[in-house]
């Protein structure tokens, strides 16, 4: 996962809660990545949580929870290299056109979820929350 800020923290927690075996966190601020990894290790000991400087070769899911892709001219959030079509790619960046990481996923035949898809899911969850009496 690229990004250890607010979105990355929430996504990493949900992945660990869902039972993924490993979460590798890549963030240019190494201390922020390590802080998130420490929290995840304590909260979800069954999930191996590591910090990394590059995408692990064994990654079967890539999540861009960074701001890379929001600005015109942005590239990929990190070196991803060729992807197997079985790799699932998600991006939190909401964009009119596919972000560089989604374009990369498309070129390699990967399944993907865009920032718009993720945002729609959040809207549905919020509406469900407000429709339920508390």
Long-range contacts (C-beta under 8 A, 24 or more apart in sequence): 1-25, 1-26, 1-62, 1-63, 1-64, 1-65, 2-26, 2-27, 2-62, 2-63, 2-64, 2-65, 2-66, 2-68, 2-77, 2-78, 3-27, 3-63, 3-64, 3-65, 3-66, 3-67, 3-77, 3-92, 4-29, 4-32, 4-33, 4-35, 4-36, 4-65, 5-32, 5-65, 5-66, 7-65, 7-92, 8-36, 8-63, 8-65, 8-66, 9-36, 9-39, 11-63, 11-65, 11-92, 12-36, 12-40, 12-49, 12-65, 13-40, 13-43, 13-44, 15-47, 15-63, 16-40, 16-43, 16-44, 16-47, 16-49, 17-44, 19-46, 19-47, 20-47, 20-61, 21-47, 21-48, 22-47, 22-48, 22-49, 22-50, 22-56, 23-47, 23-48, 23-49, 23-50, 24-50, 24-51, 24-52, 24-55, 24-56, 24-59, 25-49, 25-50, 25-51, 25-52, 26-51, 26-52, 26-53, 26-54, 26-55, 26-77, 26-78, 27-51, 27-66, 54-78, 54-79, 55-79, 55-80, 55-81, 59-87, 60-86, 60-87, 60-88, 61-87, 61-88, 61-89, 61-90, 62-87, 62-88, 62-89, 62-90, 62-101, 62-105, 63-89, 63-90, 63-91, 63-92, 64-89, 64-90, 64-91, 64-92, 64-93, 64-99, 64-101, 65-92, 67-93, 68-93, 68-100, 68-101, 69-93, 69-95, 69-99, 69-100, 69-101, 70-95, 74-99, 74-100, 75-100, 76-100, 76-101, 76-104, 77-101, 80-104, 82-108, 83-108, 83-110, 84-108, 84-110, 85-109, 85-110, 86-110, 88-112, 88-113, 89-113, 90-118, 91-115, 91-118, 92-118, 94-119
